[in-house]
Amino acid sequence: MTDSNTNSIPTAAVPRRTPCVVPSALAVKDLIEGLVGRKIQARVGTPVAISPDSPVAIALYGRDDGVTGAVCIYDLALANAIGAALTSIPLNVAEVNIKEKKITDVILDNFKEVLNIATQLFQRPGAPRVSCKSMHIAPPDRVPSSAVPAITKPVGRADLVIEIPGYGTGKITILVR
């Protein structure tokens, strides 16, 4: 509406964004279990810390409207365990990566495949569609600025500990907005 006595601009109602779904520990467990072909354990844990001494894998899930709808932060232990277990890469390869605070190309490619499939964790009727837009290892990468709102002001979160028998235990923090 405009007021003929003022020079106001017509405004439309701003739609409220529906947040992405915060997946349950069971949903995360079922997804990883189905992909790696092993019975795993998932339980509530503490947040994954981002620090110069402990690199992490950060996956950004973008919504169709361009907003980062979800951020998943994996410690390198879990990123290596998932990537190695997906194609039965020997445990010692993942252990060397964890000790050296890195993730090799083959394990990284496997891990990225899991990240793409994990988009289904954020879907529900009425929720925005998301897709995995990017993955970063921080440090050395900087946390992308598009992820900062989801990290600093999430509308929902899950902090989980995942144990993959034969590959070890790691943590994931899932943040949605």
N, C-alpha and C positions, 0 to 999 in steps of 0.2 A: 504494500500500500504506500501511497505517497500523500503527503500533506500539501495541498495547494498553497498554503501560506509559508512553507519552508522549501528549501531546495534539497530535501532529503532524497535519497536514492531508494528505490524499492528494494526490499530485502525479502529473501525467502527463508523459510525455516531451515536451520542447519540440522541435517539428520544426525542422530547419535549413532556412532559407530558401534557395531556389535563386536565384542572382542572374540578372538579365537578361543578355541576350547583348550583348557588345561587338561592334558591327558592324565589319567590315573596311573599309578604304579603298575597295576595289572595290565593296562593297555600297552604301556612301554615294554613290560616283560613279554607279553604275547607277541608283539611285533619283532623284538630282537630274537626271541626264542624261535619263531617261525623262520627267520632269515638265516640264523647260524646253525639251526638243526641240533641244538643242545638245550637241555633244561637249564634255565638260569634262575637266579634269585634277584628280586627287586624289592627294596624297602625304602622307606622314607629316610632321608639323610640330612646332611648340612649343605649349605651352598658351596658351589665350586668357587674358589678364590681366583681372581685374576691378579697376577703379580709378575714382576720381571723374573723372579726365580722359578716360577711354575707356569710354563706355557700352557695354553688351553686351545681347544678347537672351538670356534664360534660359528654356528650355522645361523644364517639369517633367512627367515621365511617371510616373503613379501606377499602382501595382499594385492588383489586386482586394482585397488585404488592407489597403489604405490606406497602405502604405509607398511612399515615393518610390523607384521602382526605377531610374530613369535621369534624368540631368540633361544637357541639351545647352546649351552656352554658345557663342553665335555672336558674333563681332565684328560691329559694325554694317555694315562693308563687305560681309560675306557675307550678312547678313540682307537688306540692300537689294538686293544682286545677285540673290539667289534670288527675292525678291518681285517685282522688276522684270522679270526674265527670264521668269517664269511666264506673264505676259500681254503680253510685248513692250513694256513701258513704256520710253520712251526712256532711254538711259544717262545723259543729263544730269540727269534727275530724281533718279536714284539718287546721282549724284555730289554734287548739292547737299545731299541728305540726309546723306551721309557727312561732308561739310565742316561742316555745321551740327549734327552729332552727333544726328541724329534719324531717324525713319522715319515717312513719311506714312501716312495711314489706308489708302489703296488698296494700297500696297505691303505694309503691315502685314497687311491681310486676306489677301493672296496668300501671304505668308510663313506665317501661321497655318494656312492650308490645307496647305501643305507639311509643317508640324509634325505635323498630324493624320495625314497619309499616312505620315510617317516612323515611326509606331509599328511598322510591319512590320519595321523594322531590328532590333528587340529581340525578335522572336519566334523560337522554335524549340520543337520538341517537348520537353515537360518544363519549359520555362521559364515563369515567371509571365506572365499576360496583362497588358499595360499599355495605357494610353491617355493622350493628352496632356491633362493636367488644367489647366495654366495656362501663361501666358507673361508674362514681366516684362521691362521695360527697366530695367536697373540701372546707375548711378543714372538717374533719380530714385527708382525703386522700390527698396526694400530687398530683399536676397536673402531669399526666404521661409525661415522657420526649418525648414520641412519638407525643404528642400533641403540644409541644412547637413551632415547625416551623409553624404549621397552626395558632396558636394563635398570634405569634409575626410577622409573615410575610404572612398573607393570601393574596390570589389573588382576593378574593371577600368576601363580608360580607353583612349581613342584621341584623339590630337591630330593634326588634319589641316589641310592647306592645300588649298583648293578654288579652282580658276580657272575662271570661266565666260567664254568668249570673248565679247567685246563688252560685258561687264558687270564685269569686274575679278576681283580675287583677295581672298579673305578666309579666316578661320580658324574652326574649330570644335573645341571640346573636348567629348568625350562621356564621361560618368562613369556607371558603373552600380554598383548594389549589390543 
